[in-house]
Amino acid sequence: MQYAVLGTGVVGRTIAAKLASVGHEVAIGTRDPQATLARSEADAMGTPPFAHWHQDHPEVRLETFADATASADAVVNATSGAAALDVLARAGAENLDGKLLLDIANPLDFSQGMPPSLNPVNTDSLGEQIQRAFPGVKVVKTLNTMNSAVMVDPARVAGEHHVFVSGDDADAKKAATELLVSFGWPAAAVLDLGDITTARGTEMLLPIWLRLWGALGHADFNFHIQGARAAS
């Protein structure tokens, strides 16, 4: 399959590299490919310039959001939550229509400093906002409750632990589950929470995740739901 990964940060790079490693064709989408490749300084989080990563992953194409999405069979939203709707609009509703969209972003709001809060929260979610804005796309919220390294290598965390899926389309959730299994997630570790409104719950795990990160001093942890059953 051909995947478009929207977002050039650590999460987007990690997912793109994993997709390529398991045999998919991958393009990373950005606003301006030339500007992205021209950056020579680390970002505010200390992430090295994209061009350095791209030298080690020449199999991953770098294209505009629209070009990457137009040629893709499925799309991964790996943007910052605040930018997601704008990025998807740039990708184009006509390019998204009918496709699986894995939404792994979180609606983090840094307007009041650290730690970030969530916007939206409680009565809405980023996953729902995307589904409403692009009704033709098949949104599946998943992988947003863990560090990107754990997303693609669940064995980093010892023992049983879980990944959630939320979405309105049963076939899309099945396809997402199959992809997760290809990443190394046992089928029994994938928990189908229900329709896209259940993304509110997984997004609201972020405040406790952030505090666990601070308390533990590392991000190699995840959630285990005792007594859970596999996604159907």
C-alpha atoms as a printed R data frame, in Angstrom:
    type eleno elety resid chain resno       x      y      z
1   ATOM     1    CA   MET     A     1   0.000  0.000  0.000
2   ATOM     2    CA   GLN     A     2   0.931  3.620 -0.409
3   ATOM     3    CA   TYR     A     3   0.803  5.757  2.726
4   ATOM     4    CA   ALA     A     4   0.925  9.499  3.183
5   ATOM     5    CA   VAL     A     5   2.261 10.551  6.573
6   ATOM     6    CA   LEU     A     6   1.351 14.161  7.289
7   ATOM     7    CA   GLY     A     7   3.912 15.724  9.589
8   ATOM     8    CA   THR     A     8   7.718 15.848  9.568
9   ATOM     9    CA   GLY     A     9   8.357 15.726 13.327
10  ATOM    10    CA   VAL     A    10   9.579 12.800 15.386
11  ATOM    11    CA   VAL     A    11   6.230 10.995 15.280
12  ATOM    12    CA   GLY     A    12   5.843 11.369 11.525
13  ATOM    13    CA   ARG     A    13   9.407 10.231 10.894
14  ATOM    14    CA   THR     A    14   9.042  7.235 13.205
15  ATOM    15    CA   ILE     A    15   5.792  6.075 11.614
16  ATOM    16    CA   ALA     A    16   7.076  6.654  8.077
17  ATOM    17    CA   ALA     A    17  10.225  4.629  8.707
18  ATOM    18    CA   LYS     A    18   8.208  1.762 10.202
19  ATOM    19    CA   LEU     A    19   5.729  1.734  7.329
20  ATOM    20    CA   ALA     A    20   8.591  1.575  4.844
21  ATOM    21    CA   SER     A    21  10.295 -1.194  6.826
22  ATOM    22    CA   VAL     A    22   7.220 -3.431  6.614
23  ATOM    23    CA   GLY     A    23   6.960 -3.009  2.857
24  ATOM    24    CA   HIS     A    24   4.743 -0.003  2.181
25  ATOM    25    CA   GLU     A    25   5.464  2.903 -0.151
26  ATOM    26    CA   VAL     A    26   5.592  6.073  1.903
27  ATOM    27    CA   ALA     A    27   5.518  9.798  1.284
28  ATOM    28    CA   ILE     A    28   5.793 12.367  4.054
29  ATOM    29    CA   GLY     A    29   3.696 15.463  3.491
30  ATOM    30    CA   THR     A    30   4.820 18.989  4.351
31  ATOM    31    CA   ARG     A    31   3.791 22.517  3.378
32  ATOM    32    CA   ASP     A    32   6.958 23.322  1.427
33  ATOM    33    CA   PRO     A    33   9.342 20.434  0.695
34  ATOM    34    CA   GLN     A    34  12.231 22.680 -0.285
35  ATOM    35    CA   ALA     A    35  11.922 24.751  2.871
36  ATOM    36    CA   THR     A    36  11.711 21.596  4.991
37  ATOM    37    CA   LEU     A    37  14.900 20.215  3.434
38  ATOM    38    CA   ALA     A    38  16.675 23.569  3.755
39  ATOM    39    CA   ARG     A    39  16.293 23.799  7.546
40  ATOM    40    CA   SER     A    40  19.661 23.330  9.231
41  ATOM    41    CA   GLU     A    41  18.846 23.878 12.908
42  ATOM    42    CA   ALA     A    42  17.147 21.636 15.444
43  ATOM    43    CA   ASP     A    43  13.592 22.597 16.349
44  ATOM    44    CA   ALA     A    44  12.382 23.898 19.718
45  ATOM    45    CA   MET     A    45  12.259 20.334 21.066
46  ATOM    46    CA   GLY     A    46  15.822 19.591 19.943
47  ATOM    47    CA   THR     A    47  14.769 17.414 17.015
48  ATOM    48    CA   PRO     A    48  17.485 17.356 14.326
49  ATOM    49    CA   PRO     A    49  16.642 18.855 10.916
50  ATOM    50    CA   PHE     A    50  14.499 16.707  8.665
51  ATOM    51    CA   ALA     A    51  17.214 16.572  5.993
52  ATOM    52    CA   HIS     A    52  19.496 14.673  8.377
53  ATOM    53    CA   TRP     A    53  16.828 12.004  8.927
54  ATOM    54    CA   HIS     A    54  15.970 11.890  5.222
55  ATOM    55    CA   GLN     A    55  19.549 11.029  4.292
56  ATOM    56    CA   ASP     A    56  19.104  7.783  6.209
57  ATOM    57    CA   HIS     A    57  15.630  7.122  4.740
58  ATOM    58    CA   PRO     A    58  15.861  7.948  1.030
59  ATOM    59    CA   GLU     A    59  13.073  5.461  0.296
60  ATOM    60    CA   VAL     A    60  10.577  7.870  1.900
61  ATOM    61    CA   ARG     A    61   9.490 10.610 -0.473
62  ATOM    62    CA   LEU     A    62   8.968 14.210  0.680
63  ATOM    63    CA   GLU     A    63   6.044 15.928 -1.040
64  ATOM    64    CA   THR     A    64   3.451 18.596 -0.440
65  ATOM    65    CA   PHE     A    65   0.490 17.600  1.695
66  ATOM    66    CA   ALA     A    66  -1.729 17.471 -1.396
67  ATOM    67    CA   ASP     A    67   0.663 15.471 -3.580
68  ATOM    68    CA   ALA     A    68   1.432 12.944 -0.850
69  ATOM    69    CA   THR     A    69  -2.256 12.424 -0.090
70  ATOM    70    CA   ALA     A    70  -3.399 12.248 -3.711
71  ATOM    71    CA   SER     A    71  -1.185  9.256 -4.462
72  ATOM    72    CA   ALA     A    72  -1.852  7.445 -1.179
73  ATOM    73    CA   ASP     A    73  -4.187  4.580 -0.372
74  ATOM    74    CA   ALA     A    74  -4.224  5.583  3.306
75  ATOM    75    CA   VAL     A    75  -3.166  8.596  5.352
76  ATOM    76    CA   VAL     A    76  -1.609  9.096  8.796
77  ATOM    77    CA   ASN     A    77  -2.225 12.343 10.640
78  ATOM    78    CA   ALA     A    78   1.015 12.864 12.572
79  ATOM    79    CA   THR     A    79   0.703 16.637 12.840
80  ATOM    80    CA   SER     A    80   0.456 18.654 16.010
81  ATOM    81    CA   GLY     A    81  -3.189 18.616 17.045
82  ATOM    82    CA   ALA     A    82  -3.596 22.375 16.648
83  ATOM    83    CA   ALA     A    83  -2.472 22.191 13.011
84  ATOM    84    CA   ALA     A    84  -4.380 19.063 11.997
85  ATOM    85    CA   LEU     A    85  -7.484 20.576 10.399
86  ATOM    86    CA   ASP     A    86  -5.455 23.142  8.448
87  ATOM    87    CA   VAL     A    87  -3.044 20.475  7.229
88  ATOM    88    CA   LEU     A    88  -5.878 18.191  6.140
89  ATOM    89    CA   ALA     A    89  -7.529 21.082  4.311
90  ATOM    90    CA   ARG     A    90  -4.250 21.641  2.473
91  ATOM    91    CA   ALA     A    91  -4.142 17.932  1.665
92  ATOM    92    CA   GLY     A    92  -7.563 18.343  0.048
93  ATOM    93    CA   ALA     A    93 -10.909 16.754  0.791
94  ATOM    94    CA   GLU     A    94 -10.959 15.306 -2.716
95  ATOM    95    CA   ASN     A    95  -7.641 13.538 -2.020
96  ATOM    96    CA   LEU     A    96  -8.857 12.194  1.328
97  ATOM    97    CA   ASP     A    97 -12.281 11.033  0.241
98  ATOM    98    CA   GLY     A    98 -12.920  7.329  0.814
99  ATOM    99    CA   LYS     A    99  -9.529  6.670  2.393
100 ATOM   100    CA   LEU     A   100  -8.502  5.338  5.783
101 ATOM   101    CA   LEU     A   101  -7.074  8.103  7.951
102 ATOM   102    CA   LEU     A   102  -5.179  7.035 11.046
103 ATOM   103    CA   ASP     A   103  -5.379  9.949 13.460
104 ATOM   104    CA   ILE     A   104  -2.521  9.580 15.942
105 ATOM   105    CA   ALA     A   105  -2.401 13.249 16.965
106 ATOM   106    CA   ASN     A   106  -3.569 14.844 20.195
107 ATOM   107    CA   PRO     A   107  -5.205 18.276 20.639
108 ATOM   108    CA   LEU     A   108  -2.520 19.670 22.941
109 ATOM   109    CA   ASP     A   109  -2.990 23.323 23.859
110 ATOM   110    CA   PHE     A   110   0.222 25.106 24.909
111 ATOM   111    CA   SER     A   111  -1.365 28.564 25.181
112 ATOM   112    CA   GLN     A   112  -1.085 28.524 28.978
113 ATOM   113    CA   GLY     A   113   2.394 27.024 29.030
114 ATOM   114    CA   MET     A   114   3.496 23.634 30.305
115 ATOM   115    CA   PRO     A   115   2.107 21.113 30.877
116 ATOM   116    CA   PRO     A   116  -0.312 21.553 27.979
117 ATOM   117    CA   SER     A   117  -4.054 21.229 28.342
118 ATOM   118    CA   LEU     A   118  -6.482 19.802 25.766
119 ATOM   119    CA   ASN     A   119  -8.642 21.661 23.268
120 ATOM   120    CA   PRO     A   120 -11.178 20.249 22.497
121 ATOM   121    CA   VAL     A   121 -11.905 18.140 25.563
122 ATOM   122    CA   ASN     A   122 -14.756 16.372 27.403
123 ATOM   123    CA   THR     A   123 -17.576 16.869 24.877
124 ATOM   124    CA   ASP     A   124 -15.553 16.676 21.667
125 ATOM   125    CA   SER     A   125 -12.267 15.336 20.340
126 ATOM   126    CA   LEU     A   126  -9.813 16.001 17.546
127 ATOM   127    CA   GLY     A   127 -10.814 12.691 15.982
128 ATOM   128    CA   GLU     A   128 -14.448 13.822 15.853
129 ATOM   129    CA   GLN     A   129 -13.502 17.233 14.492
130 ATOM   130    CA   ILE     A   130 -11.634 15.593 11.641
131 ATOM   131    CA   GLN     A   131 -14.510 13.226 10.897
132 ATOM   132    CA   ARG     A   132 -17.003 16.119 10.801
133 ATOM   133    CA   ALA     A   133 -14.779 18.307  8.635
134 ATOM   134    CA   PHE     A   134 -14.047 15.473  6.182
135 ATOM   135    CA   PRO     A   135 -17.105 13.195  6.184
136 ATOM   136    CA   GLY     A   136 -15.818 11.183  3.243
137 ATOM   137    CA   VAL     A   137 -12.718  9.997  5.081
138 ATOM   138    CA   LYS     A   138 -12.673  6.926  7.351
139 ATOM   139    CA   VAL     A   139 -11.099  8.208 10.563
140 ATOM   140    CA   VAL     A   140  -9.605  5.738 13.031
141 ATOM   141    CA   LYS     A   141  -8.114  7.166 16.200
142 ATOM   142    CA   THR     A   142  -5.229  5.033 17.420
143 ATOM   143    CA   LEU     A   143  -1.647  5.055 18.774
144 ATOM   144    CA   ASN     A   144  -2.153  8.452 20.456
145 ATOM   145    CA   THR     A   145  -1.721  7.143 24.003
146 ATOM   146    CA   MET     A   146   1.993  6.301 23.905
147 ATOM   147    CA   ASN     A   147   5.428  7.484 22.854
148 ATOM   148    CA   SER     A   148   6.226  7.151 19.145
149 ATOM   149    CA   ALA     A   149   8.963  4.594 19.795
150 ATOM   150    CA   VAL     A   150   6.441  2.338 21.529
151 ATOM   151    CA   MET     A   151   3.950  2.836 18.677
152 ATOM   152    CA   VAL     A   152   6.229  0.981 16.270
153 ATOM   153    CA   ASP     A   153   8.020 -1.309 18.740
154 ATOM   154    CA   PRO     A   154   5.613 -2.429 21.467
155 ATOM   155    CA   ALA     A   155   8.216 -4.860 22.828
156 ATOM   156    CA   ARG     A   156  10.011 -1.835 24.324
157 ATOM   157    CA   VAL     A   157   7.463 -2.170 27.146
158 ATOM   158    CA   ALA     A   158   7.659 -5.480 28.997
159 ATOM   159    CA   GLY     A   159   4.563 -7.578 29.512
160 ATOM   160    CA   GLU     A   160   1.031 -7.081 28.216
161 ATOM   161    CA   HIS     A   161  -0.176 -3.608 27.300
162 ATOM   162    CA   HIS     A   162  -2.791 -2.184 24.973
163 ATOM   163    CA   VAL     A   163  -3.457  0.050 21.996
164 ATOM   164    CA   PHE     A   164  -6.914  1.474 21.342
165 ATOM   165    CA   VAL     A   165  -8.912  2.056 18.168
166 ATOM   166    CA   SER     A   166 -11.945  4.315 17.761
167 ATOM   167    CA   GLY     A   167 -13.907  4.917 14.580
168 ATOM   168    CA   ASP     A   168 -17.248  4.733 12.824
169 ATOM   169    CA   ASP     A   169 -16.239  2.378  9.989
170 ATOM   170    CA   ALA     A   170 -15.786 -1.294 10.931
171 ATOM   171    CA   ASP     A   171 -13.705 -2.119  7.853
172 ATOM   172    CA   ALA     A   172 -11.405  0.833  8.512
173 ATOM   173    CA   LYS     A   173 -10.859 -0.333 12.085
174 ATOM   174    CA   LYS     A   174 -10.101 -3.822 10.800
175 ATOM   175    CA   ALA     A   175  -7.518 -2.408  8.385
176 ATOM   176    CA   ALA     A   176  -6.011 -0.317 11.185
177 ATOM   177    CA   THR     A   177  -5.806 -3.390 13.412
178 ATOM   178    CA   GLU     A   178  -4.035 -5.358 10.691
179 ATOM   179    CA   LEU     A   179  -1.492 -2.556 10.365
180 ATOM   180    CA   LEU     A   180  -0.952 -2.502 14.125
181 ATOM   181    CA   VAL     A   181  -0.320 -6.248 14.084
182 ATOM   182    CA   SER     A   182   2.271 -5.709 11.340
183 ATOM   183    CA   PHE     A   183   3.967 -3.218 13.671
184 ATOM   184    CA   GLY     A   184   4.313 -5.971 16.274
185 ATOM   185    CA   TRP     A   185   1.154 -5.493 18.345
186 ATOM   186    CA   PRO     A   186  -0.505 -8.785 19.298
187 ATOM   187    CA   ALA     A   187  -4.098 -8.902 18.043
188 ATOM   188    CA   ALA     A   188  -5.226 -9.400 21.641
189 ATOM   189    CA   ALA     A   189  -3.605 -6.084 22.574
190 ATOM   190    CA   VAL     A   190  -5.834 -4.079 20.220
191 ATOM   191    CA   LEU     A   191  -8.963 -2.806 21.989
192 ATOM   192    CA   ASP     A   192 -11.846 -1.503 19.878
193 ATOM   193    CA   LEU     A   193 -13.520  1.154 22.026
194 ATOM   194    CA   GLY     A   194 -16.371  1.852 19.606
195 ATOM   195    CA   ASP     A   195 -17.295  4.816 17.430
196 ATOM   196    CA   ILE     A   196 -15.263  7.966 16.909
197 ATOM   197    CA   THR     A   197 -16.750  9.665 19.982
198 ATOM   198    CA   THR     A   198 -14.695  7.277 22.109
199 ATOM   199    CA   ALA     A   199 -11.619  9.174 20.938
200 ATOM   200    CA   ARG     A   200 -12.520 11.661 23.677
201 ATOM   201    CA   GLY     A   201 -11.413  9.101 26.222
202 ATOM   202    CA   THR     A   202  -8.091  8.219 24.631
203 ATOM   203    CA   GLU     A   203  -7.225 11.870 24.033
204 ATOM   204    CA   MET     A   204  -7.980 12.590 27.692
205 ATOM   205    CA   LEU     A   205  -5.349 10.040 28.713
206 ATOM   206    CA   LEU     A   206  -2.697 12.566 27.682
207 ATOM   207    CA   PRO     A   207  -2.693 14.572 30.937
208 ATOM   208    CA   ILE     A   208  -1.948 11.450 32.988
209 ATOM   209    CA   TRP     A   209   0.532 10.233 30.356
210 ATOM   210    CA   LEU     A   210   2.474 13.483 30.616
211 ATOM   211    CA   ARG     A   211   2.613 13.258 34.388
212 ATOM   212    CA   LEU     A   212   3.733  9.640 34.261
213 ATOM   213    CA   TRP     A   213   6.501 10.679 31.891
214 ATOM   214    CA   GLY     A   214   7.616 13.295 34.388
215 ATOM   215    CA   ALA     A   215   7.405 10.912 37.334
216 ATOM   216    CA   LEU     A   216   9.178  7.993 35.631
217 ATOM   217    CA   GLY     A   217  11.763 10.036 33.784
218 ATOM   218    CA   HIS     A   218  11.312  8.084 30.544
219 ATOM   219    CA   ALA     A   219   8.615  7.298 27.982
220 ATOM   220    CA   ASP     A   220   8.960  3.518 27.662
221 ATOM   221    CA   PHE     A   221   5.632  2.761 29.343
222 ATOM   222    CA   ASN     A   222   2.058  2.142 28.284
223 ATOM   223    CA   PHE     A   223  -1.390  1.282 29.593
224 ATOM   224    CA   HIS     A   224  -2.486 -2.268 30.401
225 ATOM   225    CA   ILE     A   225  -6.209 -2.922 30.880
226 ATOM   226    CA   GLN     A   226  -6.666 -5.914 33.131
227 ATOM   227    CA   GLY     A   227  -9.370 -8.293 31.890
228 ATOM   228    CA   ALA     A   228  -9.479 -6.704 28.422
229 ATOM   229    CA   ARG     A   229 -10.581 -8.594 25.329
230 ATOM   230    CA   ALA     A   230  -9.257 -8.270 21.797
231 ATOM   231    CA   ALA     A   231 -10.935 -6.114 19.178
232 ATOM   232    CA   SER     A   232 -13.530 -8.025 17.193
